[in-house]
Amino acid sequence: MILNLFITSIVIRLTGFMGFGLNYLLYRKLLKSDNQKYAFDIVQLADEIIEATGES
């Protein structure tokens, strides 16, 4: 009985850890993709802000 619960809890924990790991890898991949996608726009907006503050 106790051994059965112990094995069940280990299986549930391992499943949860795998879920966390996959979500983290997916998050990193999406973050990198979005950073590359919007990098040019961010630099362009930063240049506009710098120019605007230099004119005032």
LOVOTI-352086 format. One record per residue: x, y, z of N, C-alpha, C in turn; chain; residue number from 1. Coordinates in nm, 2 decimals. Layout:
REM LOVOTI-352086
n_X_n_Y_n_Z_ca_X_ca_Y_ca_Z_c_X_c_Y_c_Z_kette_nr
X_Y_Z_X_Y_Z_X_Y_Z_A_NUM
...
This chain:
REM LOVOTI-352086
n_X_n_Y_n_Z_ca_X_ca_Y_ca_Z_c_X_c_Y_c_Z_kette_nr
0.08_-0.12_0.00_0.00_0.00_0.00_0.09_0.13_0.00_A_1
0.18_0.14_0.10_0.26_0.26_0.10_0.36_0.26_-0.02_A_2
0.41_0.14_-0.06_0.50_0.14_-0.17_0.42_0.18_-0.30_A_3
0.30_0.14_-0.31_0.22_0.18_-0.43_0.20_0.33_-0.43_A_4
0.17_0.40_-0.32_0.16_0.54_-0.31_0.29_0.61_-0.34_A_5
0.40_0.56_-0.29_0.53_0.61_-0.31_0.56_0.61_-0.46_A_6
0.54_0.50_-0.53_0.57_0.49_-0.67_0.48_0.59_-0.75_A_7
0.35_0.60_-0.71_0.26_0.69_-0.78_0.30_0.83_-0.76_A_8
0.35_0.87_-0.64_0.39_1.01_-0.62_0.52_1.04_-0.70_A_9
0.61_0.94_-0.72_0.73_0.96_-0.80_0.69_0.98_-0.94_A_10
0.60_0.90_-0.99_0.55_0.92_-1.13_0.49_1.05_-1.16_A_11
0.41_1.10_-1.06_0.34_1.23_-1.08_0.44_1.34_-1.07_A_12
0.54_1.33_-0.98_0.64_1.43_-0.97_0.73_1.44_-1.10_A_13
0.77_1.32_-1.15_0.85_1.32_-1.28_0.77_1.38_-1.39_A_14
0.64_1.35_-1.40_0.56_1.41_-1.51_0.55_1.56_-1.49_A_15
0.54_1.61_-1.37_0.54_1.76_-1.35_0.67_1.82_-1.38_A_16
0.78_1.76_-1.34_0.91_1.81_-1.38_0.94_1.82_-1.53_A_17
0.89_1.72_-1.60_0.90_1.72_-1.75_0.82_1.83_-1.81_A_18
0.70_1.85_-1.75_0.62_1.96_-1.80_0.69_2.10_-1.78_A_19
0.75_2.12_-1.66_0.82_2.24_-1.63_0.93_2.26_-1.73_A_20
1.01_2.15_-1.75_1.12_2.16_-1.84_1.08_2.19_-1.98_A_21
0.97_2.13_-2.03_0.93_2.16_-2.17_0.88_2.30_-2.18_A_22
0.80_2.35_-2.08_0.75_2.49_-2.08_0.87_2.59_-2.08_A_23
0.97_2.56_-2.00_1.08_2.65_-2.00_1.16_2.66_-2.13_A_24
1.18_2.54_-2.20_1.24_2.54_-2.33_1.16_2.61_-2.43_A_25
1.03_2.59_-2.43_0.94_2.66_-2.52_0.94_2.81_-2.50_A_26
0.94_2.85_-2.37_0.95_2.99_-2.34_1.08_3.06_-2.39_A_27
1.19_2.99_-2.37_1.32_3.04_-2.42_1.32_3.06_-2.57_A_28
1.27_2.96_-2.64_1.26_2.96_-2.79_1.17_3.07_-2.84_A_29
1.06_3.09_-2.78_0.97_3.20_-2.82_1.02_3.33_-2.78_A_30
1.09_3.35_-2.67_1.15_3.47_-2.63_1.26_3.51_-2.73_A_31
1.34_3.42_-2.76_1.45_3.45_-2.86_1.40_3.49_-2.99_A_32
1.29_3.42_-3.04_1.23_3.45_-3.17_1.17_3.59_-3.17_A_33
1.10_3.62_-3.06_1.04_3.75_-3.05_1.15_3.86_-3.04_A_34
1.26_3.84_-2.97_1.36_3.94_-2.96_1.42_3.96_-3.10_A_35
1.44_3.86_-3.17_1.50_3.88_-3.31_1.40_3.95_-3.40_A_36
1.27_3.92_-3.38_1.16_3.97_-3.46_1.15_4.12_-3.44_A_37
1.16_4.17_-3.32_1.14_4.31_-3.29_1.26_4.39_-3.26_A_38
1.38_4.33_-3.27_1.50_4.40_-3.24_1.52_4.53_-3.32_A_39
1.49_4.52_-3.45_1.51_4.64_-3.54_1.42_4.75_-3.50_A_40
1.29_4.72_-3.47_1.19_4.82_-3.43_1.23_4.88_-3.29_A_41
1.28_4.80_-3.20_1.33_4.86_-3.07_1.44_4.96_-3.09_A_42
1.54_4.92_-3.17_1.65_5.01_-3.19_1.61_5.14_-3.26_A_43
1.52_5.12_-3.36_1.47_5.24_-3.43_1.39_5.33_-3.33_A_44
1.31_5.28_-3.25_1.24_5.36_-3.15_1.33_5.43_-3.05_A_45
1.43_5.35_-3.01_1.53_5.41_-2.92_1.60_5.53_-2.98_A_46
1.64_5.52_-3.11_1.70_5.63_-3.18_1.61_5.75_-3.19_A_47
1.48_5.72_-3.21_1.39_5.84_-3.22_1.38_5.91_-3.08_A_48
1.38_5.83_-2.98_1.37_5.89_-2.84_1.50_5.97_-2.81_A_49
1.61_5.92_-2.85_1.73_5.99_-2.83_1.74_6.12_-2.91_A_50
1.69_6.12_-3.03_1.69_6.24_-3.11_1.59_6.34_-3.05_A_51
1.47_6.29_-3.01_1.37_6.38_-2.95_1.42_6.45_-2.82_A_52
1.49_6.38_-2.74_1.54_6.44_-2.62_1.66_6.53_-2.65_A_53
1.73_6.51_-2.75_1.84_6.60_-2.79_1.79_6.73_-2.85_A_54
1.68_6.73_-2.91_1.62_6.85_-2.97_1.56_6.95_-2.87_A_55
1.52_6.90_-2.75_1.45_6.99_-2.66_1.54_7.07_-2.57_A_56
